Amino acid sequence: MLKKYIYLLLILPLAACIDPYVVNVESGEQLLTVEGTITTTPGVQSIRLTRSDTYGSIFEGLIRPVSNATVVIRDDQGKVIFLTEDTEDRGVYYTPENFAAVVGRSYTLQIQLVDGKVYTSLPELVNSVPEIKNIDVKVVKIAVEGEVLERSGVQLIAEIEDPSDQNNFYYWRTDQSTYILKTRPDLYTPNPNLRNPPSREPEPKDCCIVCFKTELLGSQGIYLEKDDIFNGLNTKVAAGFIEDDGKRFVETLRTDLRQMSISQEAYRFLRLVKQQTEVSGSVFDPPPANIRGNMISLDDPEEVVLGYFMAAGETVKRIYIQAEDLDFTQPAVIIPDDCREIEGAQLNPPVDWNP
């Protein structure tokens, strides 16, 4: 018993001497970030302006929209296009309807903030782009450490006839995707806490099993290529990836693949971004760094401005992917509810749905 008291007396003074260590971290400089691409495809096109912290976007609340700016696009013939800010999504500025860049023209983005500071991009030349001849699909499986079931998805492979009379720098993006969403309203069970008395018995709904869900899948990798090794040849290139989440490939999915011919400078910028986003996370990886784009401050040339304004020739090809044509799909996710209750889902297909 005496030994226990001795141990306790030895521990208490040590605990009493520990003071909390307060770390004071200086806030980073808020940097103007410009994101936007104009293409030869007619339509409303957008530029997004934000203030980004130097520590990166992983800190919530440090990315702020830049509102009430004057944003214009000017071509090399002196034509000026004024952009209008979205009244709800602040910091996003739109071109007029049916705006389209023109092959062979150069475009410059110019921004004036409410504090009077003026920024401009370097001129971006719009290059012609070949058509996408065909899109092949290939199932790709990704092993996940500690998981029995592999992740998987569908890789999009674009077939193109590269022109021999110019050096091409390609950039691919997937647009909005629409797929047939299947649910199980017959398994619907209301929240038992809302019942009196509480019960977990199903209350099947009469409708609906099949809906059409449209979503913007976002960037699932940066797909770039230059034609150094296939100049003037017919070739196939990996151009996109859509992850299988157990809902998208239950029956039919439709997506649009956008192929852009970008400038060499834009290709270099995106390649650096790609390298930085694909690091493995080991101690041997280079530290993340702010990548300078083509935006500069006319008031202070030393000011760091992030992002890139791109102008590109663009072609778009649509593809319908049938689950029966895939050699592997994820187990279907069971959604015990009316499919119309799922955000982004609607009962009728798009008017141009034509698988």
C-alpha positions, 0 to 999 in steps of 0.5 A: 500500500505504501508503494502505491502512495509513493507512485502517486506522489511522483506522478502528480507533480509531473502532471501539474508542470505540463502547460498547454502549448499554443501554436500561433500560425500566421495567416497566409496572403490571400491570392487572386485565383482565376479559373476559366476556359472559353472554347469554340463551342457556342454557349454561356461560358464562365470565369470564376474569381476567388481569393485563395489562401497560400496554404491551399484550399483544404482549409474550409472558409479560406476560399472566398468569391471575388464579387463586383469585379468588371470582367471582360474578354478582348480579342486581337481585333479589338472586340470586347465582351463584357461578362455578368456576375451570377446573382446567387453564385457570387464570383462567377461571371458569365459570357452572353448566350451563344458566345464562342471563341473563333479559331485563329483569334487570340483572346485576353481576359481583363479584370478590374476589382472594386479596389481599382486593381487591374489584372490581365492574362497573356494572349491565348491563341485558339487552335483548331482541333480534330474530331473524335472519331470514336470512344472506346470504354474499358473497365479499370479496377483499383485495389484499395488497401484494407478493402476486400472489394476493389474500386472500379470505373470506366475509362474513356479512350478517344480515337483521333486522327491527329493533323500533321501540319501543326503541333497539337496539345490535347486536353479532355474533360467529361461533361454532365452525365445522365444515367438510369437510376433504379431504386426500391420503393417497396423497401421504404421504411419511415424513420421509426422515431416519427412513428407512434408507437415506434416501428421498423416495418416497411411501408412500401411506396407505389412509385417510382422505381426508375428515374433519370439522374444528371450530375456533373462528375467533376474532375477525376484526373487531368487528361492531357497529351501532346502529339510528339509521338503520333503526329499525323497518325490515327491514335487512341488516347485515354481521355477520361474516367468515370468511377462506378459508385454502384448506381451509375452503371446499373443500366445505361449512362450517357456522357459527353467527352470534350476534346480541346486543342490548347496552347503549349503554355496551357499544356505546361500549366496543366501538366504541372498541376497534374504532377502535383495532384498525383504525388503519392503522399510519401516523404520523397514527394516534392512539397506543394507549391503555387503554380503561376499561370498566365495572369498578371497584375498591371499594378504590381508585376511581382504579385502572385496570381493563381490559375489560368485563363484558357482559350481552346478549339473544342469538339464534343462527342456523346457516348451511351455506356450499357452495363451489359457491355461492361465485363465488371460492375460494382454491386448495385446500391439498394436505395429503399425509397421513391427514386424521385426523392433522390436529389437531381433525379427526375421521372422523365428522360432528357428530351434528347435521350437516345441510347 
